[in-house]
Amino acid sequence: MVHPHAFRHLFARRFLAAGGDIALLADLMGHSSVETTRVYLRRTAGEQRDEVNRIVSW
């Protein structure tokens, strides 16, 4: 089941991935604090692993 709030998360993740500014995103989403918006910066375990593997040369 897809919840309507999932679309906010999708928009936020894509906005940030495209290089959007988190302060602007906070304004667009109606958040009074950037800390609230930081929730959208969280990565899944797989995303974290992929990022580490991209950065670290094993």
Secondary structure as UniProt FT lines:
FT   HELIX           5..17
FT   TURN            18..19
FT   HELIX           22..29
FT   HELIX           34..37
FT   HELIX           38..41
FT   HELIX           45..55
//
